[in-house]
Amino acid sequence: MKGAQSMKKELLELSALGGISGFESTAVPKVKELLLRYCDEVSSDRLGSIVGVRSCGRRNAKRVMLEAHIDGIGLMIKDIDERGFLSFTNIGGVDTRILPSAEVIVCGKKELYGVIGAKPPHLQKPGESDKPALISDMAIDVGLPAEEVRKWITPGDMVTFCGGAKKLSSKVISGKYLDDRAGLLSLLLCLDELKNTRLDFDLVVLAAVQEEVGCRGAAAGTQNIAPSAAFVVDVCHGDTPDSGTESIFKLGSGTVVSLGPNIHPYLSALALETAQAENIKHSVDVDGGETGTDAWEVQVSGDGVPTLLLSIPLRYMHTTVETLHYDDVAATGKLLAAALQKLDLEALSCYYQI
């Protein structure tokens, strides 16, 4: 795909940003900058989701939506004790096993570097080491006395994880917030592929907020956009050393096309036929119910939106070392672009007519 290799840098930059659910504003400038390369206009809605419009130039044209969420998991300060230690709660589905010894940034009036501490093994009582770590037993240590901490930090301040993505090899990347910054990048790759292609409909990109706490940005954004069809991109589970085989996808195996009641049959058939015709690497995921993604809310917005879900295999989801194969991101963008060029909105609208 033209531009696919040159955009690895953008994925690394997106991973390095903050932007946990409800506090996505730190990620917004970069996301807007990237969308402005391909969209005629870019704006934000009242929840903070970013909306980019690529017009086809026709008056009253129908709209097709591309969607990925930009928020990530994180933490939020609850209290500061008399010794300066910060108690916290999770935002989104944080894997608590990664928290002891994690490096964080506490984003108050001043950003403070901190580490998450827990009782060391030497001081644990018999049996404690066999139990999972509890957030209530941990604290963030910023190395300052309480009176100094309280100058800069207050309850409700967000906490993001340090660092960004790194290359494990030429094509395998590991870092935080690849769920779902990789999905966003696949939308950009799609737009790059289509930049010299005329479509019969407007393309509207929704970079949604608050997916990790209930798909809220997608619900509100889709309602406002009112698309005739939607293509959602998120991540799915990649193969890990201890994983089984059901709904697990090997890194480097391409994009993953979902099938099931959350997915419109016309769009899933279009995706599979296009992938085969264009020789795009892909797998199929059978989702018998909720997909656990924004597609669940997108589908039932307004009077209903025909929805397709493509997923990128990702190892170690909801940790700071989420790991993926860049070719799977590129395959997702390529399939999106190819399917959009073959999309027949008239046939789609007549699909359920008797």
N, C-alpha and C positions, 0 to 999 in steps of 0.2 A: 504494500500500500504506500502510495506517495506520502512522504512526511512521517510515516509510522516510526521509523528508527530515530528520526531527529526529535521526536516528542518524548523520548524516555526522560529527558531532563525535566520536562514539565511534570511528569509523574513524581519524580524525586522532590520537586519543589512543593507540590501539593501535599505530599506526605509530611513535610516539615512544618506545615502550618498548624496552628491550633484549630479551634472551631468545633468544640464539643456541643452536644445538643442543647439548644437554647442560648448558646453563646457563639454562634457561627460568624459573628461580625469580623473576627480576625482573619477569616478565610475569604471573606467577600471580595476585597480588592483584587486579589490574584485571580479569582474565578471570573470576575467581570472582565478583567484584562484579557483573559484567554478567550472568552466568548465574543468579545468585540472584534476579534480577528475574523469572525465568520458571520456575525449577525448584524442586521441593519440597525437594530436597537436593543439595548440591554437595560433592564430596570429591576427593581426589587418590589415584592409585594409586602403587605403589612405584617406578615409573619417573619419576613426576612429572606424568603426564598428568592433566588435570582432567576429572572425570565429573559431569555434571549429570543428574538424573532428574526427569522430569515424569510423575507417576503418573496413570493413568487411573482409579484407584480400585477396580479389580477385582483380586481375589486371583489370583495365579499368571497374571497377564496376560502375553502375549507382549511382546517388546521389539523396537522398531525404533530403529536407531542413526543419528544424524546426526554426521558427522565432518569436522573440518578440523584442520590442524596449526597450532600456535602458534609453532614455532621458526623462526628465520631463519638466514641465513648469517652468518659472522663470522670472527674471527681468534683465535689463541691465542699467547701469548708463549712463545718457545723459549729465549732467552738474553738476557743484558745484557752488552754489551762494556765495555771499559775506559773508553770515552768516554761511556757512558750511553745508547748507541743500543740499541734493542730489536729483535732478530730475531723473526720470527713465522712461523706456518704458518696455512693456511686451515682453516676448519671449514665443510664443505659446498662447493658449487660456486661459489666466488667468481670473478667475472669479473675477472681480474688487470688488465685495461685500466683499471679504475676506481681502482686503488689509488694510483698516484703522485699526491701532493697531497691525498689523502683526509684528512678530519678524523675522528679517532677518540677514543673514551674507553677507557682502559686501566683495567680494574676489578680493582684489587688491594685491599690493606688500606685504601687511599685511592684514589678515582677521580682519574686524571690525564688531562688533555686532551693530545692529541698529534696530530702530523701525520706522514703517511707520506712519506718522502723517497726519492729515487732520483737517480742521477747525472744532472746537467743536460746538455742537448744540447751545450753548449760543451766539455765534458770527455769526451764519448764518442769512442771510436775509430771509424775509418771502418767503416761497416756495422752498428754497434751500434744505431743509431736505426731500422734496418729490421727489427729482430727484436722479438718480443713481450716485454713486461716480465716479468721473472722475480721471484718472491717472494724468492728467495735474494739478489737484488741490491738489495733494499729494506730499510728499517729504519724503525721508529717513533721519532720524536724528540719527547721530552716537555720538552726545554729545561732539563734538570737534569743535574748531574754524576753519575757512576756510583754513588758512595757514597750520594747522596740517593735515586736511583732505587731502589736495592736495599733501602732502608728500607720502601718501599711496594709494590714489585712483585717477584714471583717467577715463574719459569717455570711455565706452566700457567694463569696468569691469563687471563681472557677479554678480548677486545677487541671492542667494538661500534662501529658507525658513528654519527656524530653526527646530530642533527636528526631531524625527523619529517616527516610529509606536509604538503604545501602545495597549495592550490587553484590550478591553472593557469587554470581558468575556473569557472563556477558548478557544473559537474558533472564536470570532469576533474581528477583528483587525482594528485599525484606525490610519491613518498617511498620510504623504505626499508620492508622487511618487509611490503609489501602482499601478497606471497606468504608466508604465506597468511592474514594478518590479515583481508583482504577476505573470504576464505572463511568465517572465523569470524563476521564480521559478517553474512554472508548467513544463517547459522544463527540468529543472534539475530533477524534480520528475520522469518524463518520462525516462530520461537517467538512473536514479537509478533503476527503475523497469526493465530496459532492460540490466543491466550490465552483467548478466549471460546468455543473449539470443543472439544467432547468427542470423543476418539478411543477406539477399542476396544482400544488397546494402549498400553503405556508408551513414552514417548519418552526415549531416553538420548542425551545429547550427549557426545561424546568430543572434547575439545580436546587433540590428541595432541602429544607431544614427539618430537624427533629424526627427523622426516621427512627432513630434508636430508642425513642421514648414514645412511639405510638403512631408513626407515619403521618404526622400532623401537617407538615409542609406539603406533602403530596396531596392530601385530601383537600386542603384549601386551594392550592395552586391549580389542581386539575379542575376544580369547580369554576375558577375564574377563567381559565383558558378555554374550557368547553371543546376539547378536541374531538375529531371524528374517529381517531384511533390513537393509541399510545404504545410506545415502545419503551419498556422499562429495563434498566440494566442494574444489576446488583452482583453480589458475590455468592458463591456456593462453596461447599466444603471440598477442599483438595485432599489428596492422599497424604497421610501422616504415618510415622512409624508404627503407631498402635491402632490405626483405623481399620474398619472392616471394609466392605465393598458396597453396601447399599447407600445410594445417593452420595457416593464419594467419587471424585473425578481426578484423574491424574493430571498433574501440572504438565502443560505442553500439549494437552489433548484437544485444545481449541475451545470455542465457546460452548455453552450449554443451553439448549432450547427446552423450556419447560412445557409440559403438557398437563392438562387437567382443567377443572371447572373455573379456575382463576384466569385461564387463558382462552382467547377466542380461537375456535378451530380454524377459521380462515387464515388467521395470522400465523398460527403454529405451522400449518401446512405450507404457507408461503415461505416461512423461514427455512423449513427443512428442504423444500424443493430448490430454493435459491442456494442453500449451502451445498447441496449435491451438484447443482448445475455449475456453480462457480468454484467447486473444489475447495471449499472452506472447511477446515477441520472443525468438527462439532461432535457433541454427544447429546443424549436426550435424558431429561430428568422427569420422572412421572410424579407429579404432586397431586395427591388425591384430595387435598383440602387447601388450607391456607398455605401460601408460599413463604410467609414470614418476611415479605418485602413490601415496598410501596405499591407494587402491583395490586395488592389486596384492596387498598383504598382507591386507587386510580380506577379500577374496574367499575365500582359502584358509585362513582361521582355523577351527579346530575341524574339524567335518565339512563345512565350506563355508558361506558366507554370500552369498545373492543380493545383488548390489551394483550400485548406479547411481553414475555419476560425472557431475557437472555442473562446468563450468569457467567461469571469468571471464576474458575477454581482458585480457592485461596486456602492455604494452610494456616493453622494457629489463629483462627478467627477471634477477634476481640482481645488480642494481646498487642504488645508493642513490637512484635516480630512477625506480623502477618506476612506471608510469603506467597509470591505468585510468579508465573512465567509470563514474560512480556508478550510473547506470541499469542497468548490467549486473549490479552487485551486487544491486540491488533486484529485478531480474528473476529472479535465481537464488533469492533468498529467497521470492519469490512463487510460483515453480514448485514449490519444495520443499513449501510449505504446501498448495498445491492438490493436488499428487500424493499427499501423505499422507492427505488427506481422501478420496481415491478408492481408496487402497490396499486390496486384498483379500488378506489373508494366506492365506486358505484356497485361493484360486485360485493364488497364488504357490507354495504348498507342493505343489500337485498338478501343477504345470507339466510336470515331467519324468516323471510316473507313466505307466506303460503300461497 
